[in-house]
Amino acid sequence: MFEKNLTKKMQDVVLEGRVSAKEVCREIKKPYSTLLRELNPFDTHAKLGAETMFEIVKATHNVSILEFMARELGYTLMPVDSAEPARPRKSRTSERVRRQAATM
């Protein structure tokens, strides 16, 4: 069920968004008819790929699908503050290895 909901939400982003579906197709370099088939949740022969979904998000500037996915997985989606440079995240593994090395 999640898959159909996801495809339907992507279909809504493209067909009901501020950027026309034809413009989205031009930006992602995909034929209009192909994209509409991929966005049809009831078409079992055409699937929307992750790369295409990412290109649609970039073309439409609509992150509601990412918010939906995050919420379904128990997360929240927050924008990165562009004024603050990205800091590398410490992984649990590297911290554990450092602690083990310190005890040797």
C-alpha positions as CSV (number, residue, x, y, z in Angstrom):
1,M,0.0,0.0,0.0
2,F,2.9,2.4,0.8
3,E,4.1,2.0,-2.8
4,K,0.8,3.1,-4.3
5,N,0.5,6.0,-1.9
6,L,4.0,7.1,-2.8
7,T,3.3,6.9,-6.5
8,K,0.0,8.7,-6.1
9,K,1.6,11.5,-4.1
10,M,4.3,11.9,-6.9
11,Q,1.6,12.0,-9.5
12,D,-0.1,14.8,-7.5
13,V,3.2,16.7,-7.2
14,V,3.6,16.6,-11.0
15,L,0.0,17.1,-12.2
16,E,-1.2,19.6,-9.6
17,G,2.0,21.5,-8.8
18,R,3.1,25.0,-9.5
19,V,5.4,23.8,-12.3
20,S,3.5,22.3,-15.2
21,A,3.9,18.6,-16.0
22,K,5.2,19.5,-19.5
23,E,7.9,21.7,-17.9
24,V,8.9,19.0,-15.5
25,C,9.3,16.6,-18.4
26,R,11.5,19.1,-20.2
27,E,13.7,19.6,-17.1
28,I,14.1,15.9,-16.4
29,K,14.4,15.0,-20.1
30,K,11.7,12.4,-20.2
31,P,8.8,12.1,-22.6
32,Y,5.5,13.3,-21.3
33,S,3.7,10.1,-22.0
34,T,6.4,8.0,-20.4
35,L,6.4,10.1,-17.2
36,L,2.6,9.9,-17.0
37,R,2.7,6.1,-17.3
38,E,5.4,5.9,-14.5
39,L,3.3,8.2,-12.3
40,N,0.1,6.1,-12.8
41,P,-0.2,4.0,-9.6
42,F,-2.4,1.5,-11.5
43,D,0.0,0.8,-14.4
44,T,1.8,-2.4,-13.4
45,H,4.1,-2.3,-16.4
46,A,5.8,1.1,-15.8
47,K,7.5,2.0,-12.5
48,L,8.8,5.3,-11.3
49,G,12.5,5.0,-10.5
50,A,14.3,6.6,-7.6
51,E,16.5,8.7,-9.9
52,T,13.4,10.1,-11.7
53,M,11.7,10.8,-8.4
54,F,14.8,12.8,-7.3
55,E,14.8,14.7,-10.5
56,I,11.1,15.6,-10.1
57,V,11.7,16.9,-6.6
58,K,14.6,19.0,-7.9
59,A,12.5,20.3,-10.8
60,T,9.4,21.1,-8.8
61,H,11.2,22.3,-5.6
62,N,8.4,20.3,-3.8
63,V,9.7,18.2,-0.9
64,S,6.4,17.0,0.3
65,I,7.2,13.5,-1.0
66,L,10.4,13.5,1.1
67,E,8.4,14.6,4.1
68,F,5.9,11.8,3.5
69,M,8.7,9.2,3.2
70,A,10.4,10.5,6.3
71,R,7.2,10.5,8.3
72,E,6.3,6.9,7.2
73,L,9.8,5.8,8.5
74,G,9.4,7.7,11.8
75,Y,11.6,10.6,10.9
76,T,11.2,14.3,10.3
77,L,12.7,16.3,7.4
78,M,14.4,19.6,8.1
79,P,16.3,21.9,5.7
80,V,19.9,22.4,6.2
81,D,20.7,26.0,7.2
82,S,22.6,27.3,4.2
83,A,24.5,29.8,6.4
84,E,26.0,27.0,8.5
85,P,28.7,24.8,6.8
86,A,28.0,21.1,6.9
87,R,29.9,19.3,9.6
88,P,31.0,15.7,9.2
89,R,28.9,13.4,11.3
90,K,30.6,11.1,13.8
91,S,29.6,7.6,13.3
92,R,29.1,5.2,16.3
93,T,31.6,2.8,14.7
94,S,34.4,5.4,14.6
95,E,33.8,6.5,18.2
96,R,33.8,2.9,19.3
97,V,37.1,2.2,17.5
98,R,38.7,5.3,19.0
99,R,37.7,4.1,22.5
100,Q,39.0,0.7,21.9
101,A,42.3,2.1,20.5
102,A,42.6,4.3,23.6
103,T,42.4,1.3,25.9
104,M,45.2,-0.6,24.1
